[in-house]
Amino acid sequence: MHAGDYRPPRSLRNPHLQTLLGSSPWRRRRGEQRLAACNAVSTEHLIDAGEGVRLHGVHSARPGVAARGLALLLHGWEGSVDSSYMRLTAAALLECGFEVFRLNFRDHGDTHHLNEALFHSNRIDEVVHAAGEVARRFARRPLVVAGYSLGGNFALRLALRAPAAGLPIAHVAAVCPVLDPARTMDAMESGLPVYERYFQRKWRASLVRKRALFPTAFDVDDRTLGLPLRALTRWLVERHTEFGTLERYFDGYSIGGARLAGVQVPVSVLTSADDPVIPVADFAALTLPMNASLEIARHGGHCGFIENRHLDGFAERWVASRLAAAVG
């Protein structure tokens, strides 16, 4: 499979329609149905992520099927293990003979109570540690990783750190990964208001929940919660990180330009030329090694890639194809 194989019907070529359908209730229902049809056994796990941090995840396997590998899936910002694309990708991988572990980032899904400190996008160390714990817990299987949007960013940073961490990752697949967070923020602010409002609403709800659980740890008031996305992010950076400024914070998890040039793990990246959130020009500026491939589809929006009226997606099939080819 290649990005050029994605040819949605004309009625589905609008990038905003693609993006909105990708996170719609109908798509979530499709994910539930596809995963249930796999007849996999799913179990919840608490994962040691180092320094007292605990992360939650769900392991799924089909009884009686000898797994060809273990796939670790990483969701996007304010997504969760139950996001439609996570379930649909899990189903595609289960059908290919993989076991799947869907990991919740800190403060995502129903996990706000597990750790007092807030999630932020530079918490890569705990994800690396958690990946190692998952690999140990389900040993004797080749490990592959896939992520979407911010999860794609984490997956590619995981690939960069894998050799030093002793993680035997066979392949990483990333769909519409965030490359330059500063430019992504600019794109949301200058694009349709629906995207900024979507993340504002979900993040505010997350912070309200965190405040209720740890009232003495956070000084966030309702006025702060009402700030625009950039200003609210600056509050997070200044009050709850060591970066000091928004610019240093964004730079801390940027993987644009030449930052992926030294990646040793084979990686595949899929994005769309019409992504309204991640500027396609950022991908043209990437410096990638020989073991990396970049595919840019003409259509797809941001993590959409809807193929038909049933809301099946090209991206989850692409991920399964890339990871299956990596383990043979």
C-alpha positions in Angstrom: 0.0 0.0 0.0 1.1 3.5 -0.8 -0.4 7.0 -0.2 -1.1 7.1 -4.0 -3.6 4.2 -3.5 -5.8 6.4 -1.4 -8.5 7.8 -3.8 -11.6 8.8 -1.8 -14.8 9.5 -3.7 -15.3 13.1 -4.8 -17.9 13.6 -2.0 -15.2 12.9 0.6 -12.3 15.0 -0.7 -12.9 18.1 1.5 -10.2 18.2 4.1 -12.4 19.6 6.8 -15.1 17.0 6.2 -12.4 14.3 6.4 -11.0 15.7 9.7 -14.4 16.1 11.3 -15.7 12.7 10.2 -12.5 11.1 11.6 -13.5 12.0 15.2 -17.3 11.8 14.7 -19.6 9.6 16.8 -20.3 7.5 13.7 -16.7 6.8 13.3 -16.4 5.9 17.0 -19.3 3.4 16.5 -17.5 2.0 13.5 -14.4 1.4 15.7 -16.4 -0.3 18.4 -18.0 -2.6 15.8 -14.7 -3.5 14.1 -12.9 -4.2 17.3 -15.7 -6.3 18.7 -15.8 -8.4 15.5 -12.2 -9.5 16.0 -13.3 -11.5 19.1 -10.2 -10.5 20.9 -9.7 -10.7 24.6 -8.8 -7.3 26.0 -7.4 -6.7 29.5 -6.5 -3.5 31.3 -3.0 -2.9 32.7 -1.3 -0.3 34.9 2.2 0.3 33.6 5.2 1.5 35.6 6.5 4.6 33.7 9.3 5.4 36.1 9.8 7.8 39.0 6.4 6.7 40.5 4.4 7.5 37.3 1.7 5.1 36.4 0.1 4.9 32.9 -2.9 2.8 31.9 -3.3 0.7 28.8 -5.3 -2.1 27.2 -3.8 -5.3 25.8 -5.8 -7.2 23.1 -5.1 -10.6 21.7 -7.1 -13.2 19.7 -7.3 -16.5 21.5 -5.6 -19.4 19.8 -3.7 -17.1 17.4 0.1 -17.2 17.6 1.0 -13.5 17.6 3.5 -12.4 14.9 4.3 -9.3 16.9 3.2 -6.8 19.5 2.0 -3.4 18.3 2.1 -0.4 20.7 -0.4 2.3 19.7 -0.2 5.9 20.8 -3.2 8.3 20.5 -3.3 12.0 19.8 -3.7 14.9 22.2 -6.9 14.6 24.2 -7.6 11.3 22.5 -7.5 7.9 24.4 -7.2 4.2 23.9 -10.9 4.3 23.0 -10.5 6.9 20.2 -12.0 5.6 16.9 -8.7 5.5 15.1 -7.1 3.5 18.0 -9.8 0.9 17.9 -9.9 0.7 14.1 -6.1 0.4 13.9 -6.1 -2.2 16.7 -8.7 -4.2 14.7 -6.6 -4.0 11.5 -3.5 -5.2 13.4 -5.4 -8.0 15.2 -6.7 -9.2 11.8 -3.0 -9.3 10.6 -2.0 -11.5 13.5 -0.6 -9.0 16.0 -1.3 -8.5 19.7 -2.0 -4.9 20.4 -1.3 -2.6 23.4 -3.1 0.7 23.4 -1.4 3.1 25.8 -3.1 6.1 27.4 -0.9 9.1 28.0 -1.0 10.7 31.4 -4.3 12.5 32.0 -6.0 10.9 29.0 -8.9 8.6 29.0 -10.1 7.8 32.5 -6.6 8.2 34.1 -6.5 11.7 35.6 -6.3 10.2 39.1 -3.2 8.1 38.5 -0.6 11.0 38.7 -0.8 14.4 40.4 1.4 16.4 37.9 -0.2 17.5 34.6 0.4 16.0 31.2 2.4 18.0 28.8 3.9 17.1 25.4 7.6 16.9 26.6 6.9 13.9 28.9 8.7 11.6 26.5 10.8 9.9 29.3 7.7 8.3 30.8 6.5 7.0 27.5 9.9 5.5 26.7 9.9 3.8 30.1 6.4 2.6 29.7 7.2 1.1 26.2 10.1 -0.8 27.8 7.7 -2.1 30.5 5.2 -3.2 27.9 7.9 -4.9 25.9 9.0 -6.8 29.0 5.5 -7.7 30.1 4.7 -9.2 26.7 8.1 -10.6 25.8 9.3 -12.9 23.0 7.4 -10.9 20.3 8.8 -8.4 17.8 7.8 -4.9 18.9 6.3 -2.3 16.5 4.9 1.1 17.3 2.3 3.4 15.6 0.9 6.8 16.5 -1.4 9.5 15.3 -1.0 13.3 15.4 0.7 14.0 18.7 1.0 10.3 19.2 2.9 10.1 15.9 5.3 12.7 17.3 5.8 10.6 20.5 6.2 7.5 18.3 9.0 9.1 16.2 10.7 10.5 19.4 10.5 6.9 20.8 12.2 5.7 17.6 15.0 8.3 18.2 15.5 7.1 21.8 15.0 3.4 21.2 18.7 2.3 20.9 19.8 4.1 24.0 16.8 2.8 26.0 17.5 -0.8 24.8 14.1 -1.0 23.0 14.1 -3.5 20.2 11.6 -1.7 18.0 11.3 -3.3 14.5 9.4 -0.4 12.9 7.5 2.8 13.7 4.6 4.1 11.7 3.3 7.7 12.2 0.2 9.2 10.7 0.0 13.0 10.4 2.6 13.5 13.2 3.1 16.9 14.7 6.5 18.1 13.5 6.8 21.8 14.5 4.4 22.5 17.4 4.7 26.3 16.9 3.6 26.1 13.3 0.8 23.7 14.3 -0.5 26.3 16.8 -0.3 29.0 14.1 -2.2 26.8 11.7 -5.0 26.2 14.2 -5.2 29.9 15.0 -5.4 31.0 11.4 -7.7 28.1 10.2 -11.3 27.3 10.8 -12.2 28.1 14.5 -13.7 24.6 14.9 -10.2 23.0 15.5 -9.0 25.4 18.2 -12.4 25.3 19.9 -12.4 21.5 19.9 -9.1 21.3 21.7 -10.0 24.1 24.0 -13.1 22.4 25.1 -11.5 19.0 25.6 -8.4 20.4 27.4 -10.5 22.6 29.7 -12.7 19.6 30.7 -9.5 17.7 31.5 -8.1 20.5 33.6 -11.4 20.9 35.5 -11.3 17.2 36.3 -7.7 17.4 37.4 -8.4 20.4 39.7 -11.3 18.4 41.3 -8.9 15.5 42.0 -6.0 17.5 43.2 -7.4 20.8 44.4 -4.3 21.9 46.4 -1.9 21.2 43.5 -3.4 23.6 40.9 -4.0 27.3 41.0 -6.1 27.2 37.8 -9.3 29.3 38.1 -12.2 29.7 35.8 -10.8 32.8 34.3 -7.6 31.0 33.3 -9.6 28.1 31.9 -11.4 30.6 29.6 -8.1 31.7 28.0 -7.5 31.1 24.3 -5.4 28.0 23.5 -2.1 29.7 23.1 -2.5 31.7 26.3 -3.6 28.6 28.2 -0.6 26.7 26.9 1.6 29.5 28.1 0.0 29.2 31.6 0.8 25.5 31.6 4.4 26.1 30.5 5.1 28.9 33.0 3.4 27.3 36.0 3.8 23.5 35.5 7.0 22.9 33.4 10.7 23.8 33.6 10.8 25.3 30.1 10.0 28.9 31.2 8.8 30.1 27.8 6.3 28.9 25.2 9.1 28.9 22.6 11.4 26.6 24.5 8.5 24.3 25.3 7.5 24.0 21.6 11.1 23.5 20.7 11.4 20.7 23.3 9.2 18.3 21.4 9.7 19.6 17.8 11.0 16.9 15.4 11.1 19.1 12.3 14.0 19.9 10.0 17.0 17.6 10.6 15.9 16.3 14.1 14.9 12.9 12.7 18.1 12.6 10.6 19.8 10.3 13.1 16.9 7.9 13.7 18.1 4.3 13.5 14.8 2.5 13.7 13.0 2.1 10.4 10.1 4.5 10.2 7.2 5.2 7.9 5.3 8.5 7.8 1.9 9.1 6.2 0.4 12.6 5.9 -1.9 14.5 3.6 -1.3 17.5 1.5 -4.5 19.1 2.7 -4.0 18.6 6.4 -5.6 21.7 8.0 -3.6 21.3 11.3 -0.1 20.1 10.3 1.3 22.2 7.4 2.5 20.0 4.6 5.5 22.3 4.0 6.9 21.0 7.3 7.2 17.6 5.7 9.0 19.0 2.7 11.6 20.5 5.1 12.3 17.1 6.8 15.8 15.5 6.6 15.2 11.8 6.8 17.7 8.8 6.8 17.7 6.0 4.2 15.6 3.8 6.6 12.7 6.2 6.6 9.9 6.7 4.1 7.5 9.7 3.8 4.2 9.4 1.9 2.0 12.3 1.2 -1.6 11.7 0.0 -3.4 14.3 -2.0 -6.4 14.1 0.4 -7.2 12.9 3.9 -7.4 16.0 6.1 -5.9 15.5 9.6 -5.9 11.8 10.5 -9.1 11.3 8.4 -8.4 9.2 5.3 -12.0 8.1 5.2 -12.6 5.8 2.3 -16.3 5.2 2.0 -19.8 5.8 3.5 -19.1 3.1 6.1 -16.3 5.4 7.4 -13.6 2.8 6.9 -10.2 4.4 6.9 -7.1 4.1 4.7 -4.7 5.1 7.5 -5.4 2.1 9.7 -4.9 -0.3 6.7 -1.7 1.5 5.8 -0.4 1.2 9.4 -1.2 -2.5 9.5 0.4 -3.1 6.1 3.6 -1.2 7.1 4.0 -3.0 10.4 3.2 -6.4 9.1 5.8 -6.0 6.3 8.4 -5.1 9.0 8.0 -8.4 10.9 7.4 -10.7 7.9 
